[in-house]
Amino acid sequence: MNELTTTKLNADSHLLLDQPFLKVPNDLGRKNFKTTQRIVEHEQKTILNTLKATATASLAGSNPLESLDGMITRMNTLKRKLEVLQEEEKTINAQSRKRIQHLQDLYEIPSLADVKYDEWSRVRLNRLLVDYLLRNGYLESARQLAREKEIEKLVDVDAFVQCHKIEGNLRQGDLTQCLNWCADNSKSLKKINVGHGRSNLEIELRLQQYIELVRTAETQKKVEAIIHARKYLTVHSDSEFYYKAAGLLNFPANTEADRYKELYSLDRYTHLASLFLRTYYTLFSLPPTPPFQTALSAGLSALKTPSCHSSHPSSSSNPNSTSTSSLCPICSIELNDLARGVPYAHHTKSFVENDPVVLPNGRIYGRERLWGFNEKLGWVQGRVRDPTNPTEWYGVEEVKKVFIS
């Protein structure tokens, strides 16, 4: 019964890191639908107005053929646009089906000991690795790994490619693509920036445009900057933001005033790139920390014990050996340094050896194991060593029996 309990698979807990897994294709599908709807409505309105004007003109004796040819051309253009959007929709739907099936496979696995669970976990690990590579800019490596493991539909390569392309342009001082992205996602951005007429990212981008106009110190450019500020910056809810921007008109680009030197600094482009990344991740419900890093930290914490980073050999290792225990993953050379900064896990269940005793330093051992360890090192009458720290000696009378309540 205990074995069945420990190997039973809890699918819900396994999917805590996978909440954005279905969110990205869902958001892309909704965006595709909205784009299609907007294009159809715009063309419908235009063609109906043209048709009415043509009918009116034909009654007055004008030749309607030229106007009809124009409408046919518009309809053909609309057809091509809709075909492209339809292909995108098919791709998104295929991704969603594949991802739903991947999650469903987990619920059909009854036990952690099932070989299918190992296969599913391997696919998930590859997904997390691709996500980690994408977030850190290794786009081609991520593509190759996804292609090799046949998980292209389970990862968001194209979404991250777009993200890093816009981020790179911002770091180089080009705001155009990011502004276009804000325009395409304006309605969604307003939902995550309640209280402003525009998103925080767009306002910061418009502020940077204003700064570049003022930086030139040309009178005509300053006039353009004022018009620009009235159009885009007055929507900010903080009046201090607008006053600070207005004050910039009175300071040159080489000013030493900290308040305005910060605005003129080219480091603002790095700030804009970071702000864009945060906004992009928030929009698609992507966690700021890579899921691979979160999963690795949780695993290290679950396995970590105080003896893993002790300067003395672990009580579970061979006391006559100078190497770390091969039974503990955290004590391995590969993981020991990685686990040094993570906290110890919170264990809701304790596993205590038979006949437990406690040493004066607070460490608890089974009496039989404690005595066995001391016999291996050489028993000293009336004295006991701590297995974790063999340099600590205690009197036998100091060893107290522990009663579990």
N, C-alpha and C positions, 0 to 999 in steps of 0.2 A: 504493500500500500504506500509506503514512504517513497519507494522508487517511482511509482506511478505519479505521485504528487510532484516530485522534483523534476520529472521529465515532461510534464504536461505543458504544452505551449500556450502562452497567453498572447494571442495575436494583437490585441489592442495595445498592449504595452510595447510591442515591437514596432508599432507604427507611429509612436510619439514624434519621431524625427521626420516622418514622411508626410506631414500635413500640407506642405507646399507642393507635394508630388503631383496632385491633380489640379491644384490651383492655377498653375501657369498655363496649361492648355485650355482650361476653362476661361481664363481671362483673355487669352488670345482668340478663342472662338467668339467670345462676346464682342471683342473689338472688331473682328472680321465682319460680324453681322451688322454692327453699327455702321461700319464703313460702307458696306453694301447698301444698307437702308438709306444712308445719306446721299450716296451717288444716284440711286434710283429716284429718290424724291426730287433731287435737284434737276436731273435730266427730264423727269416727267413734267415738272413745272415749266421748264424752258421750252420743251417741245409743244406743250399745250398752248402756251402763249404765242409761239411762232405759228402754230396751226391756225389759231384764231385770227392772227394778223394776216396770214396768207388768204384765209377764206374771205376776210373783209376786202383785201386788196383785189382778189379775183372778181368780186362782185363789181368792183369799180373798173374792171377791164384790164387789170395787170396780168402778166404771165406768171402763173404760180410755179412753173417747173423749176426755176432756180432755187426757190425757197424749199420746195419738196426735196430736191437733191441735197440741200444742206441738212434737212432733217434726217434723211436716210444716212448721210455720213455720220451724224451724231449718234444715231441708233447703232450703226456698225461699231463705232468707238465704244459705246456703252456695252455692247455685246462682248468685245475683247476684254474690257475691264472686269466684267462679271465672270468671264471664263477664268481669268487669273485668280480672282477671289474664290471661285468655286474650287479650284485646285488647292488653294491654301486651306480651305475648309476641310477638304478630304484628308489632307495631311494632318491637320489638328485632330480630326475625329479618329484617325488611325492611331495617333499617339494616345488619345484618351482610352480607346479600347484596349490597347496593349498594356497601359498602366493599370487599368481596373482589373484586367486578368492577372497581372503580376501580384496585385494585392490579394485577389481572391485565392490565388494559389496558396498563400500563407494560411488562410483560414481552413483550407482543406488538409493541412498537415496536422496530424493528431498529436505528435510527440517531438520533443527536441532530439530524440535519438533516431528519428526517421531520416533516411538518407536524402529524402527530398528537401529536408530542412537545410542540410549542408549545401545543396545546390542552390536553393533560394537565397541563402546567406551569401554565397559567392557572388551571385548576381547583384545583390544589394551592395556588397563591398565595392564591386566595380562601379556601380552607380555613384557611390560616395566619392570614390577616387576621381572619376571624371568631373564631378561637381567641384572638387577641390582644385583640380588642374585648371578648370575654366575660371574660377574665381581669382586665381593667381596669374592669369594671363598666358598659361601654356595651352593655347587654343589648338594648335596642330597636334600636340601630344594627346590632348583630350579627344580629338576627332579620331585619331588612330586607335586609341584604346576602345572607344565606343564601337568603332567599325570591327575591330578584331573580336570583341566579345559579343557582337551583334545586339547591342543595346541602344542603338541610335534613337529608337522611339521612347526610351525610358529616361533620356537626358535632354537638357535644354541647351544644346550647343548654339543654335541660331540666336536664341535670346541673349546669351552671354556674348556672342560675337558682336551683336548690335551694341550692347552695353559698353564693351571695351573700346569699340570704335568711337563712340561719342565721348567716352572718358578721355581717350587719347587726344582727340581734337580739342577738348577743353584745356588739357595740360599744355597744349601748344598755342593756346590763345584764340582758338576758333570757336565762336559761340553759335554759329548758324545751325548746325545739325541738332544741337541740344534745344534750341528754340523751336525748331520744327517738331522735335519729339514732344515738347511741352504742348504745342498746338494740337498735335494728334491725340494727346491724352489729357486734354484740358479738363474734361468733365470728371474723369477719374481722379485727377490731381486735386480738384477742389474738394473732393470727399475726404482726403487725408490732410487737408489744410483748412479746416473749418475756421471761419472768421475773417478770411481774406478773399478779395475778389479774384486773386490769382494765387498760384502756388508759391510757396516760399522760394523754391528753386527759380521759377520764372522771374520773380521780383529781383533776386540776386543777379540773374543774368542781365536784366534790364538796367540794373544799377551799374554793372560793369560796362555796358554800352555807354551809359552816361559818363562814367569815369574816363573812358577812352576819348570821348568828345571833348571833355574839359582838359584832358592832358595836353592837347595840341596848343592850348593857350591862344588860339585864333578867335577873333571876335565872332565871326560867322559860325564857327563850330560851337561857341558858347551859347549863341542864340538857339542853335539846333538842340543843344543839351537841355536848355530850359523847356523847349517845346516837348522834348522827349520825356523829361521828368514830369511835366504836367499830365502827360498821356498815360504813363506807365507806373510812376512811383507814388502818386498820391493815393493809390488804393490801399497802401499799407496802413494797418490799423494803428501803428505806433508813430505818432507825430514826430518823435525824436529822430526816427529814421529819415524822414523827409527833411527836417532841419539840418541834419548832418550832411545830407547830400547837397542841399542848397549852399551850405557854408563852403563846400569844396570849390565853388566858383571864385572865391577870394584867395585861394592858396595855390601856388605853382606846384609843379610835379616834384620839385626838389625840396619841398618844405620839410622842416624838422619838427613840425607840430605832430605829436604822436597820433592825435585823433584823425588827421588827414593823411599822414605818412602811411598809415596802415591801409587806407583806401587805395592809394597810388601804388602800393607794393604789388609786384608781379606774383607774389605768393598767393594772391587772391584766386588765381587760376587753379592752383592746387586745392584751395578751399572749395571752389566751385565743382571740381571733379569729385571730391569726397562727398559733397552735398548731393550731387547727381547720383552717385552710387547708393547712398542711403535712401534717396527718393525712389530709385528704381527698385531696390530690394523691397521697400515698403509697399510699393504699388502692386508687386506680384507676390506679396506675402513670403518673400525669401528671408530666412534668418540672417542677420549680419555676420554671425559666426558660421563657418562652414560646418555642415552636419557631420562630416568626417572627423573634424576636430572635436566636436561635442561627443560623438560616439567613442572616440579614442580616450578622451578625458574620463568619461563615465566608466569605461572598462578598466582603465588604470586605477581609478579610485576604488572600484569594487574589489580589486585584487590586492591593493596596497595594505601592508601591515607595518607597525612600528619597526619591526626587525629588518625590513627591506633596505633601509638607509642607515642601519646601525653600523658603527665602526667595528663591531664584533660579529663573528659568524652567527647565522641564524640557528635557532634551536632545532630546526627541522633538517639542517644540513649535517654532514659528517663532521664531527668536531676535530678529526685528525686531518681534514682536507683544508687546503688554503684557498680553494676556489669557492665561488658562490654556489648556492644550491641550484641544481638544474631543474628542480621541481617547481620553482617559483618564477613565473614570467617576469615579474617586476624586478627580481634580482638579476636578470640577464643584462648583459652589457648593452644590448640594443634599447631596452626600455627603462633602465634604472634612472638615467638622467631625466628622461621625459616625465617620469612619475614623481620626481622630487618636489615639484611645486603643487601637485594636486592634493586635495584633502583626503582624509580617510573616509571610507564609506560609512553610512549610517546603517547598521545591521539591525533589523527588527527581530532576528532570531539569533540566539547565542548557542554555540556548540562547545560544550564543556567535557573535558576528559573525565574518566571515572576517578572517584576519590580525589577531588581537587584540593590543592593546598596553595596557600598564598605566602610569598616571600615578603620580607619587610619593605622591599621596593615597590610592592603592589602588583607584581606579576604573578599570574596563576598558572600552575601546571598540574598535570596528573601526578599523583605521588609515585606511581610505578615508573613513569618516564623520567621524572626528576632523579629518582634513585639510580636508574639505569645510566643516565648521562654521567652522574658523579662516579659510578663504578668504572666507566670507560676512561675517564680522565685520571683516575686514581683516587680511591676513597680515602678521606682523612677523618679519623674518628671524631665524631661530634661536630663536624663542619659540613656545610653544603654550599655548592657553587650554583650561581644563576646560569642556566644554559645559554641565555642571550648574551650575557656578559660574564665570561668565566673568571674575570679578575675580581668579581665581587663574592666575598665569603660571608656566610651567616652561620650562626649556631643552630643546631638541630632544634633546640627548644624555641627558636624564633619562628620556625615554620608552623603556621597555623592551618588547621583544617577549615575548609570553606563549606558552608551550608547554603544550598540554592533554595531561595524561597519563591 
